[in-house]
């Protein structure tokens, strides 16, 4: 059983230059906020988080099991990005800490960059731009092509992949896709039966998959060799999806004519650190510093979405949008106290809690319970009274992980 205060505090740490709108939203609602422009290492995080109740991160900060176990008091975690693989979400759940992300807010920004890089690769824009800056006039039509009529293969037909599909088709590309989950095509896109089919028949291959054990090193020398000769590869998904050494070799051998890479197995923690990659200085390779979702519009949308989710958690106990918790989202009830409880998913806990509330003569106005194999999440509205004693007794239950009052 984790110690819990009767009400969640409101001290927020935002890392990695999260858009200022998030800080503004929290501050306007009475939260105390500290905003840092960089990520923190494991030891720094363990120490720093002792003074905070909520933490907001992007992709570089790693909330490991060790960090979380040293800070079980955290009430919520906001990932101001799409991915959550930088957080040990299972450990967070077992500690009663919901994790939120923003799976849709930067979709358009990433999709637009994909289309821009498809054109850039087909016209060798990276190379001719660099040469022009160096004073070399490199005008030639050889090896430069229109993208109209070419085949774009999308690996992963989720929110970003499907948006790329729509934009690409409007641009004149013929679109096909492969996904391990059956997805309905948009427009005239067609599904491929296998990854190999897609690789061998696409002029451009763009990857839009999450970081999972199944997708790590999904593109090795074998898969890269299956790509159509003189095709192009784009990876704006996760850094560990592509074997970088194998890609470099295929590019240098001329089997793959170009690549655009935005994510890497190892990335600098800040703009002050140097960046090195085996792909540097290879012809027709566009390297960008993980900027797929780095537009003002996307970052503001993310800042609004994630801060709103976290504040709904604190105010109402809402876990809508959480990636690791059972979903409960109930409107605020006037003239009541809302008890929020996380417990191990074992028989009898709800009865025990109801008995405690009844013993204190408090009427239950409504209760909402959702479970998964590990935990139960209970939101209970009680008639006004003195809830502190109820909270203390509920926290003494062996199965209880944490309990608080939201209002």
Residue pairs with C-beta under 8 A, 6 or more apart in sequence:
1 395
1 396
1 397
1 398
1 400
1 401
2 72
2 73
2 95
2 96
2 401
2 402
3 73
3 395
4 391
4 395
4 402
4 403
4 404
5 404
6 387
6 388
6 391
6 404
6 405
7 404
7 405
7 406
8 53
8 75
8 314
8 404
8 406
9 53
9 75
10 26
10 29
10 30
10 31
10 32
10 53
10 54
10 314
11 31
11 32
11 33
11 51
11 52
11 53
11 54
12 26
12 31
12 32
12 33
12 34
12 52
12 53
12 54
12 55
12 56
12 310
13 33
13 34
13 36
13 48
13 49
13 52
13 54
13 55
13 56
14 22
14 23
14 33
14 34
14 35
14 36
14 55
14 56
14 80
15 36
15 38
15 39
15 40
15 55
15 56
15 57
15 58
15 61
16 36
16 37
16 38
16 39
16 57
16 58
16 59
16 60
16 61
16 80
17 35
17 36
17 37
17 38
17 58
18 35
18 56
18 57
18 58
18 80
18 299
18 303
19 80
19 299
19 300
19 302
19 303
20 35
20 303
21 300
21 303
21 304
21 307
22 56
22 78
22 80
22 303
22 304
22 306
22 307
23 33
23 35
25 303
25 304
25 307
25 308
25 311
26 33
26 307
26 311
27 33
29 311
31 54
31 311
34 52
37 270
38 269
38 270
39 57
39 58
39 60
39 61
39 269
39 270
40 48
40 61
41 269
42 62
42 64
42 66
42 67
45 61
45 63
45 67
46 66
46 67
46 70
46 71
49 55
49 67
49 70
49 71
49 74
50 71
52 74
53 73
53 74
53 75
53 76
54 74
54 75
54 76
54 77
54 78
54 310
54 314
55 63
55 74
55 77
55 78
56 77
56 78
56 79
56 80
56 306
56 307
56 310
57 63
57 77
57 78
57 79
57 80
57 86
57 87
58 79
58 80
58 81
59 81
59 83
59 86
59 290
60 86
60 267
60 269
60 270
61 86
62 86
62 87
63 77
63 86
63 87
63 88
63 92
64 88
65 88
65 91
68 74
68 88
68 91
68 92
68 95
68 97
69 91
69 95
72 95
72 96
72 97
74 92
74 95
74 97
75 97
75 313
75 314
75 404
76 97
76 98
76 99
76 100
76 310
76 313
76 314
77 87
77 92
77 97
77 98
77 99
77 100
78 99
78 100
78 101
78 306
78 307
78 309
78 310
79 86
79 87
79 99
79 100
79 101
79 102
79 306
80 101
80 102
80 299
80 302
80 303
80 306
81 101
81 102
81 106
81 293
81 302
82 101
82 102
82 103
82 106
82 160
82 293
83 101
83 210
83 211
83 238
84 99
84 101
84 323
84 324
85 210
85 211
85 238
87 99
89 99
89 323
89 324
90 324
90 374
92 98
92 99
92 324
93 99
93 324
93 325
93 374
93 375
94 374
94 375
94 401
95 401
95 402
96 342
96 375
96 401
96 402
98 313
98 319
98 322
98 324
98 325
99 322
99 323
99 324
99 325
100 306
100 309
100 310
100 313
100 321
100 322
100 323
101 306
101 321
101 323
102 301
102 302
102 305
102 306
103 159
104 159
105 293
105 298
105 301
105 302
105 305
106 292
106 293
106 295
106 298
106 299
106 301
106 302
107 159
107 160
107 163
108 163
108 297
108 298
109 292
109 293
109 294
109 295
109 297
109 298
110 160
110 163
110 164
110 236
110 292
110 293
111 160
111 163
111 164
111 167
112 167
113 236
113 262
113 288
113 291
113 292
114 164
114 167
114 168
114 206
114 234
114 236
115 164
115 167
115 168
115 171
117 234
117 260
117 286
118 147
118 152
118 168
118 173
118 204
118 206
118 232
118 234
118 260
119 125
119 147
120 126
120 260
120 286
121 204
121 232
121 234
121 257
121 258
121 259
121 260
121 284
121 286
122 144
122 145
122 146
122 147
122 150
122 232
122 258
123 144
123 145
124 143
124 144
124 258
124 283
124 284
126 284
126 285
126 286
127 138
127 283
127 284
128 138
131 137
131 138
132 138
143 257
147 171
147 172
147 173
147 204
148 171
148 172
148 173
149 172
149 173
149 174
150 173
150 174
150 203
150 204
151 173
151 174
151 175
151 176
151 201
151 202
151 203
151 204
152 164
152 165
152 168
152 173
152 174
152 175
152 176
152 202
152 203
152 204
152 205
152 206
153 176
153 177
153 178
153 192
153 198
153 199
153 201
153 202
153 204
153 205
153 206
154 161
154 164
154 165
154 168
154 175
154 176
154 177
154 178
154 189
154 206
154 208
155 161
155 177
155 178
155 179
155 195
155 198
155 205
155 206
155 207
155 208
155 209
155 218
156 177
156 179
156 207
156 208
156 209
156 210
156 237
157 165
157 177
157 178
157 179
157 183
157 185
157 191
157 208
158 179
158 183
158 208
160 208
160 236
161 177
161 179
161 206
161 208
162 183
162 186
164 206
164 208
165 175
165 177
165 185
165 186
165 187
165 189
166 186
166 187
168 175
169 175
169 186
169 187
169 188
169 189
173 204
174 188
175 187
175 188
175 189
175 190
176 189
176 190
176 191
176 192
176 198
176 201
176 202
177 183
177 185
177 189
177 190
177 191
177 192
177 198
178 191
178 192
178 194
178 195
178 197
178 198
179 191
180 214
182 191
183 191
185 191
192 198
192 201
195 218
195 223
196 223
196 226
198 205
199 205
199 223
199 226
199 227
199 228
200 226
200 227
200 228
201 228
202 227
202 228
202 231
203 228
203 231
203 232
204 231
204 232
204 233
204 234
205 227
205 231
205 232
205 233
205 234
206 233
206 234
206 235
206 236
207 218
207 219
207 233
207 234
207 235
207 236
207 237
207 241
207 242
208 236
208 237
209 215
209 218
209 237
209 238
209 241
210 237
210 238
211 237
211 238
211 240
211 241
215 237
215 238
215 240
215 241
216 240
216 241
217 240
217 241
217 242
217 243
218 241
218 242
219 233
219 235
219 241
219 242
219 243
219 246
219 247
220 243
220 246
221 243
221 246
221 249
221 250
224 233
224 243
224 246
224 247
224 250
224 255
224 256
225 250
225 255
227 233
227 250
227 255
227 256
229 255
230 254
230 255
230 256
230 257
231 256
231 257
232 256
232 257
232 258
232 259
232 260
233 242
233 247
233 256
233 258
233 259
233 260
234 259
234 260
234 261
235 241
235 242
235 259
235 260
235 261
235 262
235 263
236 260
236 262
236 263
236 292
237 263
238 263
239 263
239 264
239 265
239 266
239 267
240 265
241 263
242 261
244 264
244 265
244 277
244 278
244 279
245 278
247 256
247 259
247 261
247 279
248 278
248 279
248 282
250 256
251 257
251 258
251 259
251 279
251 282
251 283
251 284
251 285
252 282
257 284
258 283
258 284
258 285
258 286
259 279
259 284
259 285
259 286
260 285
260 286
260 288
261 277
261 279
261 285
261 286
261 287
261 288
262 288
262 289
262 290
262 291
262 292
263 290
263 292
264 277
264 290
267 275
267 289
267 290
268 274
268 275
268 289
275 289
277 287
279 285
279 287
280 287
293 299
293 302
305 321
309 318
309 320
309 321
309 322
312 318
312 320
312 329
313 319
313 322
314 406
315 332
315 406
315 407
316 329
316 330
316 331
316 332
316 338
316 379
316 406
317 328
317 330
317 338
317 340
317 379
317 406
318 328
318 329
318 330
319 325
319 326
319 327
319 328
319 329
319 377
320 327
320 329
325 372
325 375
325 377
326 370
326 371
326 372
326 375
326 376
326 377
327 370
328 368
328 369
328 370
328 377
328 378
328 379
330 366
330 368
330 379
330 381
332 338
332 407
333 365
333 366
333 381
335 383
335 384
336 365
336 381
336 382
336 383
336 384
336 407
337 381
337 382
337 383
337 384
337 385
337 387
337 405
337 407
338 379
338 380
338 381
338 382
338 405
338 406
338 407
339 353
339 357
339 378
339 379
339 380
339 381
339 382
339 387
339 390
339 391
339 394
339 403
339 404
339 405
340 378
340 379
340 380
340 403
340 404
340 405
340 406
341 353
341 376
341 377
341 378
341 380
341 394
341 400
341 402
341 403
342 375
342 376
342 377
342 378
342 400
342 401
342 402
342 403
343 349
343 375
343 376
343 378
343 397
343 399
343 400
343 401
344 374
344 375
344 376
344 399
344 401
345 371
345 372
345 373
345 374
345 375
345 376
346 399
349 376
349 378
349 397
349 399
349 400
350 367
350 369
350 376
350 378
352 397
352 399
353 378
353 380
353 394
353 397
354 364
354 367
356 390
356 393
356 394
357 364
357 380
357 382
357 390
360 385
360 386
360 389
360 390
361 385
362 382
362 383
362 385
362 387
362 390
363 382
363 383
364 380
364 381
364 382
364 383
365 381
365 382
365 383
366 380
366 381
367 378
367 379
367 380
367 381
368 378
368 379
368 380
369 376
369 377
369 378
369 379
370 376
370 377
371 377
375 401
382 390
387 405
388 405
391 403
391 404
391 405
394 400
394 403
395 402
395 403
